[in-house]
Amino acid sequence: MLGGVGCANLLEKWALPTFFLPLGVAAVEATERLARIEAVVSPVLQAHGLFLVDLQWRREGRRSVLRFFVDKAGGVGIADCQRFSHEAGDVLDASGLIQEGYDLEVSSPGLTRELKTDREWRWAQGKRVRCWMSDPVNGRTEFTGRLAEVTESVVRLEGTDGEAELPRRGVTKARLEPNL
């Protein structure tokens, strides 16, 4: 006891340090923060016909970085990224959602973007992709084709050698395959 105050009472007054948070709490908070950011900038995306492929918040050195990866029909250019960056930055500043200093980056998803999230898979429909499998399907572990359909359980590709229906849980890696 310190000055008549037990340790249990002292802990009630102060929050536990973040390294004592249960696993997953920080991830949930980060996901919620990104969802709020997305909701705030959504009208800007819609106004410019942009699709949000990915959104990241990362701590890099002493500052944080907020990254938007956007696309649109026909492809996104530098001017699209600049315009969105300025307008999204203004909207975010006005919202007061982000209090600390951060850098805002906007770019295209890239020609060979890896597909990880459901949002990225939806965005890639109709595009040419390459998938690697954990177990062979019809004797093969690598498939390339146009992404015709993606569900929770199936990835369906249409390629030059026909159609391939792949179990999604067996896809170990998938990425865009540029048309060269």
Secondary structure, DSSP 8 states (H G I E B T S, - for coil): -BTTB-HHHHHHHS---GGGS-TTHHHHHHHHHHHHHHHHHHHHHHHTT-EEEEEEEEEETTEEEEEEEEE-TT---HHHHHHHHHHHHHHHHHHT---S-EEEEEE---TT-B--SHHHHHHHTTSEEEEEEEEEETTEEEEEEEEEEE-SSEEEEEETTEEEEEEGGGEEEEEE----
